[in-house]
């Protein structure tokens, strides 16, 4: 046991790839609508036209997109992803 064993103090940063957006979108539709059988293009267009389909959070509505820094976006992404995965389980 003379060999030194070191552990990093910082947590490893996991890089999430962007190709998992389809399952996330499916989970969102299932949570909001119950399933795809009641969803059609006309309903979705009406929601978008009415402003109900706005994906921005309340605090970001008045901010220009350039003002939201990277760490804030990542934090929001991780929170939302955790909510989605918790709901999907």
Order of alpha helices (4+ residues) and beta strands (2+ residues): alpha-alpha-alpha
